[in-house]
Amino acid sequence: MPTKCCVPGCTSNYKSGKRCTVYTFPKEEAEIDSWMKALPIAAKKATAYMGVCRKHWPDDARMKQAGRHMRPIDPPSVFQGWPSSSLRLSAS
């Protein structure tokens, strides 16, 4: 399970940041693609070591069971400090 957020500039779970839940990327290709496209700057491929922290979803995000854990259904959408021009979903 990843322990740090892969969103550039996010300090969750680093020494200087607050601790919070980090969600692994989904296993389904279509869901992985939607998560990767939602990130401001994304790697070319998600790995088992990558995750996105809880801070990047609204408080009322829909969740689903993924194995023993819960995981958001929708891609991450909260990126404080990022200009809207750098977010791919806002440009579509």
C-alpha positions as CSV (number, residue, x, y, z in Angstrom):
1,M,0.0,0.0,0.0
2,P,1.5,3.4,-0.9
3,T,2.1,5.7,2.0
4,K,2.8,9.0,0.2
5,C,0.7,11.0,-2.3
6,C,2.0,11.1,-5.9
7,V,0.4,14.5,-6.7
8,P,3.3,17.0,-7.3
9,G,3.5,19.5,-4.5
10,C,1.4,17.5,-2.1
11,T,3.1,16.9,1.3
12,S,0.7,14.4,2.8
13,N,2.5,11.8,4.9
14,Y,5.9,13.4,4.5
15,K,7.7,14.8,7.6
16,S,6.4,18.3,6.9
17,G,2.8,17.3,6.0
18,K,-0.2,15.9,7.8
19,R,-1.0,12.2,7.9
20,C,-3.9,11.1,5.8
21,T,-5.3,8.1,3.9
22,V,-3.6,7.3,0.6
23,Y,-5.7,5.4,-2.0
24,T,-4.0,3.0,-4.4
25,F,-4.9,3.3,-8.1
26,P,-7.8,1.1,-9.3
27,K,-7.0,-2.1,-11.0
28,E,-9.4,-1.5,-14.0
29,E,-7.7,0.1,-17.0
30,A,-10.5,2.5,-17.7
31,E,-10.5,3.8,-14.1
32,I,-6.7,4.1,-14.0
33,D,-6.9,6.2,-17.2
34,S,-9.5,8.5,-15.7
35,W,-7.5,9.0,-12.5
36,M,-4.3,9.6,-14.5
37,K,-6.0,12.1,-16.7
38,A,-7.4,13.9,-13.7
39,L,-4.0,14.5,-12.1
40,P,-2.3,17.9,-12.9
41,I,0.9,16.2,-14.0
42,A,0.9,12.5,-14.2
43,A,3.4,9.7,-14.8
44,K,2.9,7.7,-18.0
45,K,1.8,4.6,-16.0
46,A,0.4,4.0,-12.6
47,T,2.4,1.6,-10.4
48,A,1.6,-0.4,-7.3
49,Y,3.7,2.1,-5.4
50,M,1.7,5.1,-6.4
51,G,-1.3,6.5,-4.6
52,V,-3.4,9.7,-4.2
53,C,-4.3,11.0,-0.8
54,R,-7.7,11.8,0.6
55,K,-7.1,15.6,0.2
56,H,-7.7,15.3,-3.5
57,W,-11.4,14.3,-3.3
58,P,-14.3,16.4,-2.0
59,D,-15.5,15.5,1.5
60,D,-18.7,13.9,0.1
61,A,-16.9,11.7,-2.5
62,R,-18.7,8.4,-3.3
63,M,-16.8,5.4,-2.1
64,K,-16.8,1.7,-3.0
65,Q,-15.3,-1.5,-1.5
66,A,-12.0,-2.4,-3.0
67,G,-10.7,-5.6,-1.4
68,R,-10.5,-4.9,2.4
69,H,-10.5,-1.1,1.9
70,M,-12.8,1.6,0.7
71,R,-11.7,3.6,-2.4
72,P,-13.3,6.6,-4.2
73,I,-15.4,5.8,-7.2
74,D,-14.7,9.1,-9.1
75,P,-11.2,10.4,-10.1
76,P,-9.5,12.9,-7.9
77,S,-10.7,16.5,-8.5
78,V,-9.4,18.7,-5.7
79,F,-6.0,20.3,-6.4
80,Q,-5.5,23.4,-4.2
81,G,-2.7,25.6,-5.4
82,W,-2.8,24.4,-9.0
83,P,-4.0,26.9,-11.6
84,S,-7.0,25.7,-13.6
85,S,-5.0,25.9,-16.8
86,S,-2.8,23.0,-15.6
87,L,-5.7,20.7,-14.8
88,R,-6.6,18.5,-17.8
89,L,-10.3,18.0,-16.9
90,S,-11.0,21.7,-16.8
91,A,-9.6,22.2,-20.3
92,S,-12.0,19.6,-21.8
